[in-house]
Amino acid sequence: MEIGFSTVGIVGAGAMGRGIAQIAAEAGCQVIVFDQQPEQVSAATEQIRAQWHRQVAKGRRSAQDAHTLFERIHDAVAMEDLAACDIVVEAIVENLAIKRQLMAQLGKLCPAAVLATNTSSLSVTAIASGQDRESHIVGFHFFNPVPLMKVVEVIPGLNTDPAVAPRLCALARAMGHTPVMALDTPGFIVNHAGRGFVTEALRIHGEQVADFATIDQILTDQAGFKLGPFELMDLTGLDVSHPVMESIYNQFYQEPRYRPSVTTAQRLTAGVLGRKTGAGFYRYTEGQIQRPEPVRPPNVAVCPPVWVSPKAARRADIYRLLKTLDAHIETAAAPSAQALILVAPLGLDVTTLAAVDQLDPGRTMGIDMLLDDQTTRRRVLATTPATRADIRDAAWALFSRDGKPVSVIRDSGGFVTQRVLAHMVNIAADMCQQGICTPTDLDTAVTLGLGYPNGPLHLGDAIGPGNLLEVLFNMQTVYGDPRYRPSPWLRRRGALGLSLLQEEL
Ligand code: NAI
């Protein structure tokens, strides 16, 4: 494979610099590592060599191969040792003034080199602007841990020479990584696209719709996420994730879609950071997460007959499901006086639907049918403020009859999964509208960078852009909040029934 670079300099031998040095050597480059703290350099090169030793011990690499790699890694004692590099990647402290100063020094030292920055939150253009080597400064954003996270964002600044990015993409491929091209905008691709998941979950919790653990269970079991948003925040730590939420929100001039939450601000102030402090949204005992015991469905001897609203989403699927659950189904135009009334709105709240359709709110329950029941591992029901306890328990028991877990939540515009998925896809759609990246790169970056089961646009295709638009339009009505306004990009595709992954001419 054509690498295009022979000698890679690394400045900053911390968590990221070490990983980048390792994969650069594995790609066949000579690597020179520098850090302002010399002990960091030796610690880094030792750690990398130990990693290759382990691979030899496990039979994943030959001793000869490891020896070749050892020979490619060199400690720099002074920054001048980087003079022979044809690319230098900086992974120093995340501070604009310090990174600019470093780029100015490197520009003088390595007048022909590409100068790449691994910044995660600063503007590449701001780092490059006015520098002698401005046209050769570029973003090269890896994820932690670098050898395992197989994606890297390539971010040209406003004045970067267009020939630079393709060279970086070739280097990334030689490193075994997938490069994705991003416009120099706050959060680039992955940290921007990741906004919807956590902020909407916080909003749902803030509205008392469900507790943390229930929201996590719904999103893992219904939508297939590996970790729920609250467990994820506990893992990352609020000292990292809350400032990122604030920074992206403010860098986009208070765009409502990215609005952070007072919940995380307050918890950060209190030092309730997550796993690292032993307490976050969950408690941790000896590093083990303490989850609440699952709530058993109530015992209900006789279930009332069930009447399904003609407007329900996936009505035929609901009937099929009710038959499987051995329910007594009413098929008259209106419900009987005993019936459990079932509605399945998209985006709209159960209560408004009951009021508009003149259904008895005391006997009305909602079920989330955005996703095909057969593809999910949990069902979600919602009460209205007037739903009777016996009706809630009957619905809960009925939908648990086949052993599938059921969560009962309070009513809001959209259920948990509808809200989070619609918000996430809408943000992804708007990133395409802004030309931040191509639809394909967006899905690739998010799948590899965030470990989501699918990219948001792929997910949007599976759900149907029209269904997502209905969720968003209705949520906008319920909340009157511009954060739910559908992106024009999603509207156009929804109107034409087009794939979200299709690229425009
Ligand atoms: P770190 O704190 O582990 O390592 C930074 C290293 O840079 C330290 O060894 C420090 O001595 C050295 N350093 C600081 N200023 C220097 C200077 N002026 N000249 C030479 N060396 C200097 O930091 P980490 O986590 O590796 O992050 C580095 C960069 O990568 C930051 O820009 C960060 O935003 C970015 N990044 C971090 C990710 C992460 O998960 N840790 C993920 C993606 C990007």
Residues whose N, C-alpha, C, O or C-beta is under 5 A from the ligand:
A	BS01	NAI	V11 G12 A13 G14 A15 M16 G17 F34 D35 Q36 Q37 Q40 A91 I92 V93 E94 N118 T119 S120 F142 F143 N144
